[in-house]
Each structure stands twice: as structure tokens, then as C-alpha cells.
């Protein structure tokens, strides 16, 4: 990891000397990395404990869970030029966190909670190599129109968003008809703050920052 960055050096050129792993099977995160022209290998899904300390809130929860995921994938790291990317997205509203729904009824209740209100989406991202670990996050405020029960039932029945925080995907039907406006990165709502990832990946390669939760 001794590459020298210059103003003429693009990150995607530097990354040719690295092996990038994505610790996720999320189709959205895969798509976004591909759109960034980052070559990567998606690692198999691992079961991780998504509980978090009660004293954490907002972005702290997302960062903590992203780091826990990265630690679970540590065994895949064999060389200094390998980096694992993990991420976790939560929805925060009324001082409570909405993660992935366990069933139809819970998903329905989540969407009723979001209906007609603003909520904040936090995505935590962790970059891990053999030498260091770096965690960061991004936030986006999302404004939903008032949803009626038929709209919620239609979405849940046809799209089954049980793998999505807050029970919805911004890129799906519900996002098209419910999102009135957003403040922040749309891609963050999809599950990966790609602009910030690009910047933080550059920092990670050249500066080796460390942020570890105890």
C-alpha cells in the first residue's frame, strides 16, 4: 500500500492493484459498485448479530452494524492489498430505528409510521484491511406523502420488501409514488453512499484512519 497519489491519478486506476471484496449480497449495493466501475468480488452472506448497544442512536447504529459485519468477514483477508467493504442501512424516525421487517404485519406498521412524515436514512460503511479499519456514515432526509392502506397492501404484496430497512426500496414502486423530496444522497437511501464511499476509500488507502467501537 505504498502507491503515491497525484492529481493525475484516479482512484479506479489505483484500485487495479487491490482486491476489493463486498461483504453483502444486496443487489442494490452490487449495482452501485458496478456503476462506480469498481471491480469487486461479492462474499457469501454470513449470519451476523444485528443487535446493538442501547446507548447508540442514529448514525452510530448504522456504523456499529457495518463494523460488526466487517469483523465477521475478516478471515477472507489474506494480503495487504485486499479491502472488504460492508454496509448497513437503517431508517430513523421519532427517535426509534426501523430495521428490516420480520413479517407482513411489521412491514405494514413500519410504512404506516413513515406515511406522511419525514424520516432519516443512515447508511454506515466499514472499510477493512489487514492493517486497519475505518467506519463512516451518511444521512438522507426522506419525505413521504400520506399513504392509504390499499397502497401499502399493494406494495407489500407485490414487492415483499422484507430485506429492506424501513420496509421499502426507494428504487421500487413505493419510492416512485411516495417520496415527495429528499435532502441528501438518493444512493444512500438505496443502501450505499457512493460519493462519500469514493472519498473515504481514497483516504483509507493513503492515510489508514482507524475508528473502532468498544
VENDA-V352385 format. One record per residue. N is the residue number from 0. SS is DSSP state (hx for helix, st for strand, lp for the rest). Layout:
# VENDA-V352385
N&SS, N&SS
This chain:
# VENDA-V352385
0&lp, 1&lp, 2&lp, 3&lp, 4&lp, 5&lp, 6&lp, 7&lp, 8&lp, 9&lp, 10&hx, 11&hx, 12&hx, 13&hx, 14&hx, 15&hx, 16&hx, 17&lp, 18&st, 19&st, 20&st, 21&st, 22&lp, 23&lp, 24&lp, 25&lp, 26&hx, 27&hx, 28&hx, 29&hx, 30&hx, 31&hx, 32&hx, 33&hx, 34&hx, 35&lp, 36&lp, 37&lp, 38&lp, 39&lp, 40&st, 41&st, 42&lp, 43&lp, 44&lp, 45&lp, 46&lp, 47&lp, 48&lp, 49&lp, 50&lp, 51&lp, 52&lp, 53&lp, 54&lp, 55&lp, 56&lp, 57&lp, 58&hx, 59&hx, 60&hx, 61&hx, 62&hx, 63&hx, 64&hx, 65&hx, 66&hx, 67&hx, 68&hx, 69&hx, 70&hx, 71&hx, 72&lp, 73&hx, 74&hx, 75&hx, 76&lp, 77&lp, 78&lp, 79&lp, 80&lp, 81&st, 82&st, 83&st, 84&st, 85&st, 86&st, 87&st, 88&st, 89&st, 90&st, 91&st, 92&st, 93&lp, 94&lp, 95&st, 96&st, 97&st, 98&lp, 99&st, 100&lp, 101&lp, 102&lp, 103&hx, 104&hx, 105&hx, 106&hx, 107&hx, 108&hx, 109&hx, 110&hx, 111&hx, 112&hx, 113&hx, 114&lp, 115&lp, 116&lp, 117&st, 118&st, 119&st, 120&st, 121&st, 122&st, 123&st, 124&st, 125&st, 126&st, 127&st, 128&lp, 129&lp, 130&lp, 131&lp, 132&st, 133&st, 134&st, 135&st, 136&st, 137&st, 138&st, 139&st, 140&st, 141&st, 142&st, 143&st, 144&lp, 145&lp, 146&lp, 147&lp, 148&hx, 149&hx, 150&hx, 151&hx, 152&hx, 153&hx, 154&hx, 155&hx, 156&hx, 157&hx, 158&hx, 159&lp, 160&lp, 161&lp, 162&lp, 163&lp, 164&st, 165&lp, 166&lp, 167&lp, 168&lp, 169&lp, 170&lp, 171&lp, 172&hx, 173&hx, 174&hx, 175&hx, 176&hx, 177&hx, 178&st, 179&st, 180&st, 181&st, 182&st, 183&lp, 184&lp, 185&hx, 186&hx, 187&hx, 188&hx, 189&hx, 190&lp, 191&lp, 192&lp, 193&hx, 194&hx, 195&hx, 196&hx, 197&hx, 198&hx, 199&hx, 200&hx, 201&hx, 202&hx, 203&hx, 204&hx, 205&hx, 206&hx, 207&lp, 208&lp, 209&lp, 210&lp, 211&lp, 212&lp, 213&lp
